[in-house]
Amino acid sequence: MNLDDILIPPKEFKTEKWQLGNIISNEIKEDGIALVFCSDYRGIKFGEAEIFDYVNVRRELYRLSKLDFEIPICDLGDLISGKSHQDTHYVLQEVLSMCHYKNAIPIIIGGSNDLAHSLFSALNFHQKNINYTQISNIISLLNEGEEINEKNFLAKILSSKTFSIKNYHHLGYQKHLNEIDSVKLMKEVEFEIIRLAEMMNSTEKTEPYFRRADLITVNCDAVESYGDGFSVNPQVNGLNRREICAYMKEIGLSENLKSAGIFNFNANSSEHLNHQLLAQMIWHLIEGVNIQKSHPKERHFETFWVMIDDNQFAFKRDTFSGLWYFGDDEKTENLIPCSRFEYEAAKQGMLDKRFMKS
């Protein structure tokens, strides 16, 4: 597939040498990052696929500092929506696969939240046992209809016989917006669901749910809105501007990140600050990826033993990053990411039940 047939190249901006736009190319590079902007919102009620101009987001993004970024970054442009919404899903998966073949991390920006299904599908073609983390205020497990939309995409991922999912974490749900049966079902199948209240003020408690994620998607509905709305479904409650940028950095810091998406952004917003916020979210994600790439491959740990009743449990702290893990396995990949708070709770005799899962 020729990228020129499915992508509209981004407009050029004059930037200074110290700015991010000075290092952004239009070609996918090995082990780099690839930005793709999307305008297909047909996965939401009354959504359309008119071509949005992301010039305001790009102008803000390109003028941010490039710091000491060494990771190659490219902007592939705006994805041309298909004749149908399902056609867009198909074309997007082709672009994603091109990125995966070059071991580049695609970041899809814009479009409706159900496009996360395409990110999962494309990644599933290249690897199995996917760890998927989603930030969203809504847990929808409807599985009605053949066409993928924001109400049924999650159920289609979790119930598919061809998809291989290892863990699913749902962060930022708000009780007053959700059907209680969906929340109960998620708990019954032992997927981790975290309320908005547990994510506020600090990322430390929920950082472990990002650390091993292969795929992470963000529904902009989980961010509090102002002006004419940051998302297509604006909410009065949600993560604030500083919190969502801090979480974007945590996304980039994931040890296994292969793909990311930021969906349901209100591309029609006339509020300049909404475009500025999205640009800074993308920048913080890139910063996280760049930092993670610079981490040493060899790991060293301090081990702390905790006695609960007659049982002894090991917690390990990475001496370089300061991050915590549960378990005493010699292989790092077999340790369970956790937080300092869970270690402190264990010292008080309270062990998180997720540590006991087989």
HELIX and SHEET records of a PDB file:
HELIX    1   1 LEU A    3  ASP A    5  5                                   3    
HELIX    2   2 LEU A   20  ILE A   23  5                                   4    
HELIX    3   3 VAL A   55  TYR A   62  1                                   8    
HELIX    4   4 HIS A   85  TYR A  101  1                                  17    
HELIX    5   5 ASN A  113  LEU A  115  5                                   3    
HELIX    6   6 ALA A  116  HIS A  126  1                                  11    
HELIX    7   7 PHE A  153  SER A  159  1                                   7    
HELIX    8   8 LYS A  175  LEU A  177  5                                   3    
HELIX    9   9 ILE A  180  GLU A  188  1                                   9    
HELIX   10  10 LEU A  196  MET A  199  5                                   4    
HELIX   11  11 PRO A  208  ARG A  211  1                                   4    
HELIX   12  12 CYS A  220  ALA A  222  5                                   3    
HELIX   13  13 ARG A  241  GLY A  252  1                                  12    
HELIX   14  14 HIS A  272  SER A  294  1                                  23    
HELIX   15  15 THR A  332  ASN A  334  5                                   3    
HELIX   16  16 ARG A  340  LYS A  347  1                                   8    
HELIX   17  17 LYS A  353  MET A  356  5                                   4    
SHEET    1   A 3 LEU A   7  ILE A   8  0                                        
SHEET    2   A 3 ILE A  73  LEU A  79 -1                                        
SHEET    3   A 3 ILE A  24  SER A  25  1                                        
SHEET    1   B 9 LEU A   7  ILE A   8  0                                        
SHEET    2   B 9 ILE A  73  LEU A  79 -1                                        
SHEET    3   B 9 ILE A  33  CYS A  38  1                                        
SHEET    4   B 9 ILE A 105  ILE A 109  1                                        
SHEET    5   B 9 SER A 259  PHE A 263  1                                        
SHEET    6   B 9 LEU A 215  ASN A 219  1                                        
SHEET    7   B 9 ILE A 130  ILE A 135  1                                        
SHEET    8   B 9 ILE A 165  TYR A 173  1                                        
SHEET    9   B 9 GLU A 192  ARG A 195  1                                        
SHEET    1   C 4 PHE A 301  ILE A 308  0                                        
SHEET    2   C 4 ASN A 311  ASP A 318 -1                                        
SHEET    3   C 4 TRP A 324  PHE A 326 -1                                        
SHEET    4   C 4 ILE A 336  CYS A 338 -1                                        
END                                                                             
